[in-house]
Amino acid sequence: MRTAAATATLFASAALIGVLAPQAAAAQPALPLPIPVAAVEPLVTEGVSIEGPLVNNITLPTLK
């Protein structure tokens, strides 16, 4: 009885591998990411700069 269960397990795993192997072989590999060109120009070409405090210290009117 034990050999029958082992044989059934062996055949089931072989069938599963046989079904899944062609799909795995047919899967296209992921395309590699493009290699960036050596830093010819900066990534940010617009005039973006941070000067001064990020939060303006404006006094808001208080409720009385």
MDAnalysis code that builds the backbone (N, CA, C; Angstrom):
import MDAnalysis as mda
import numpy as np

u = mda.Universe.empty(192, n_residues=64, atom_resindex=np.repeat(np.arange(64), 3), trajectory=True)
u.add_TopologyAttr("name", ["N", "CA", "C"] * 64)
u.add_TopologyAttr("resid", np.arange(1, 65))
u.add_TopologyAttr("resname", ["MET", "ARG", "THR", "ALA", "ALA", "ALA", "THR", "ALA", "THR", "LEU", "PHE", "ALA", "SER", "ALA", "ALA", "LEU", "ILE", "GLY", "VAL", "LEU", "ALA", "PRO", "GLN", "ALA", "ALA", "ALA", "ALA", "GLN", "PRO", "ALA", "LEU", "PRO", "LEU", "PRO", "ILE", "PRO", "VAL", "ALA", "ALA", "VAL", "GLU", "PRO", "LEU", "VAL", "THR", "GLU", "GLY", "VAL", "SER", "ILE", "GLU", "GLY", "PRO", "LEU", "VAL", "ASN", "ASN", "ILE", "THR", "LEU", "PRO", "THR", "LEU", "LYS"])
u.atoms.positions = np.array([
    [0.824, -1.187, 0.000],
    [0.000, 0.000, 0.000],
    [0.872, 1.257, 0.000],
    [1.984, 1.150, 0.703],
    [2.863, 2.296, 0.781],
    [3.540, 2.565, -0.552],
    [3.885, 1.522, -1.274],
    [4.533, 1.713, -2.569],
    [3.557, 2.276, -3.586],
    [2.279, 1.947, -3.450],
    [1.279, 2.493, -4.369],
    [1.142, 3.999, -4.165],
    [1.169, 4.432, -2.910],
    [1.073, 5.865, -2.626],
    [2.323, 6.590, -3.116],
    [3.478, 5.970, -2.934],
    [4.718, 6.584, -3.398],
    [4.739, 6.660, -4.919],
    [4.248, 5.612, -5.584],
    [4.201, 5.601, -7.043],
    [3.228, 6.660, -7.554],
    [2.078, 6.781, -6.896],
    [1.096, 7.788, -7.303],
    [1.659, 9.196, -7.116],
    [2.367, 9.409, -6.030],
    [2.982, 10.715, -5.789],
    [4.041, 11.016, -6.832],
    [4.821, 10.008, -7.184],
    [5.860, 10.183, -8.193],
    [5.258, 10.544, -9.545],
    [4.206, 9.832, -9.947],
    [3.562, 10.120, -11.229],
    [2.885, 11.495, -11.216],
    [2.287, 11.855, -10.083],
    [1.628, 13.159, -9.998],
    [2.650, 14.288, -10.108],
    [3.780, 14.132, -9.429],
    [4.797, 15.181, -9.509],
    [5.416, 15.240, -10.898],
    [5.600, 14.085, -11.546],
    [6.143, 14.074, -12.905],
    [5.166, 14.738, -13.876],
    [3.874, 14.483, -13.693],
    [2.870, 15.109, -14.561],
    [2.836, 16.620, -14.346],
    [2.949, 17.036, -13.098],
    [2.939, 18.463, -12.799],
    [4.157, 19.154, -13.397],
    [5.309, 18.534, -13.283],
    [6.523, 19.098, -13.876],
    [6.406, 19.119, -15.396],
    [5.831, 18.070, -15.966],
    [5.663, 18.011, -17.416],
    [4.725, 19.077, -17.943],
    [3.734, 19.435, -17.145],
    [2.783, 20.461, -17.573],
    [3.383, 21.855, -17.413],
    [4.101, 22.085, -16.329],
    [4.605, 23.427, -16.049],
    [5.920, 23.746, -16.743],
    [6.695, 22.754, -17.125],
    [8.007, 23.003, -17.725],
    [7.918, 23.745, -19.064],
    [7.012, 23.388, -19.980],
    [6.955, 24.143, -21.241],
    [6.573, 25.609, -21.032],
    [5.720, 25.894, -20.068],
    [5.345, 27.281, -19.808],
    [6.529, 28.060, -19.263],
    [7.306, 27.432, -18.399],
    [8.468, 28.118, -17.839],
    [9.525, 28.340, -18.908],
    [9.664, 27.402, -19.829],
    [10.660, 27.550, -20.884],
    [10.234, 28.621, -21.889],
    [8.922, 28.788, -22.079],
    [8.430, 29.748, -23.056],
    [8.376, 31.170, -22.506],
    [8.507, 31.321, -21.204],
    [8.428, 32.658, -20.613],
    [9.616, 33.493, -21.066],
    [9.309, 34.713, -21.481],
    [10.362, 35.614, -21.933],
    [11.081, 36.196, -20.719],
    [12.378, 36.280, -20.766],
    [13.080, 36.909, -19.643],
    [12.798, 38.411, -19.618],
    [12.878, 38.992, -18.456],
    [12.638, 40.429, -18.326],
    [13.726, 41.193, -19.070],
    [13.314, 42.255, -19.727],
    [14.278, 43.066, -20.460],
    [15.173, 43.813, -19.476],
    [16.431, 43.925, -19.771],
    [17.313, 44.664, -18.859],
    [17.008, 46.155, -18.905],
    [17.297, 46.834, -17.813],
    [17.077, 48.271, -17.774],
    [18.105, 48.972, -18.648],
    [17.722, 50.059, -19.287],
    [18.699, 50.762, -20.130],
    [19.816, 51.355, -19.271],
    [21.006, 51.317, -19.788],
    [22.154, 51.869, -19.079],
    [22.185, 53.369, -19.340],
    [22.192, 54.173, -18.284],
    [22.195, 55.624, -18.508],
    [23.518, 56.075, -19.112],
    [23.411, 57.080, -19.947],
    [24.602, 57.654, -20.561],
    [25.372, 58.383, -19.466],
    [26.678, 58.428, -19.599],
    [27.488, 59.135, -18.605],
    [26.957, 60.552, -18.451],
    [27.002, 61.078, -17.267],
    [26.363, 62.350, -16.919],
    [26.791, 63.476, -17.848],
    [26.119, 63.563, -18.985],
    [26.410, 64.621, -19.942],
    [25.742, 65.910, -19.493],
    [24.484, 65.805, -19.076],
    [23.783, 66.972, -18.567],
    [22.990, 66.549, -17.342],
    [22.703, 67.450, -16.443],
    [21.977, 67.063, -15.226],
    [20.555, 66.609, -15.560],
    [20.008, 65.807, -14.667],
    [18.656, 65.308, -14.892],
    [17.628, 66.431, -14.829],
    [17.831, 67.388, -13.940],
    [16.915, 68.522, -13.823],
    [17.524, 69.680, -14.590],
    [16.907, 70.028, -15.707],
    [17.456, 71.100, -16.534],
    [16.734, 72.420, -16.306],
    [15.608, 72.395, -15.605],
    [14.879, 73.629, -15.333],
    [15.532, 74.353, -14.165],
    [15.169, 75.607, -13.987],
    [15.722, 76.390, -12.889],
    [15.038, 76.078, -11.578],
    [15.310, 74.942, -11.015],
    [14.700, 74.547, -9.752],
    [15.732, 74.722, -8.654],
    [15.393, 75.555, -7.688],
    [16.298, 75.734, -6.553],
    [15.468, 75.980, -5.308],
    [16.039, 75.657, -4.178],
    [15.374, 75.882, -2.896],
    [16.218, 76.892, -2.139],
    [15.640, 78.046, -1.902],
    [16.347, 79.094, -1.174],
    [15.445, 79.589, -0.064],
    [15.991, 79.735, 1.085],
    [15.227, 80.252, 2.204],
    [14.426, 79.152, 2.872],
    [13.603, 79.544, 3.829],
    [12.823, 78.543, 4.573],
    [11.742, 77.931, 3.694],
    [11.466, 76.684, 3.954],
    [10.430, 76.009, 3.183],
    [9.036, 76.416, 3.643],
    [8.915, 76.846, 4.887],
    [7.629, 77.290, 5.420],
    [7.734, 78.784, 5.671],
    [6.840, 79.534, 5.075],
    [6.847, 80.983, 5.282],
    [6.328, 81.294, 6.685],
    [7.016, 82.162, 7.365],
    [6.612, 82.553, 8.717],
    [5.664, 83.742, 8.634],
    [4.467, 83.489, 8.199],
    [3.453, 84.533, 8.060],
    [2.543, 84.449, 9.275],
    [2.331, 85.568, 9.916],
    [1.427, 85.561, 11.070],
    [0.002, 85.668, 10.554],
    [-0.799, 84.715, 10.906],
    [-2.194, 84.702, 10.500],
    [-3.019, 85.445, 11.542],
    [-4.103, 86.084, 11.107],
    [-4.948, 86.762, 12.101],
    [-5.558, 85.746, 13.063],
    [-5.545, 86.083, 14.321],
    [-6.091, 85.169, 15.327],
    [-7.534, 85.540, 15.617],
    [-8.318, 84.560, 15.955],
    [-9.718, 84.795, 16.304],
    [-9.782, 85.311, 17.736],
    [-10.611, 86.322, 17.946],
    [-10.735, 86.880, 19.299],
    [-12.092, 86.583, 19.861],
])
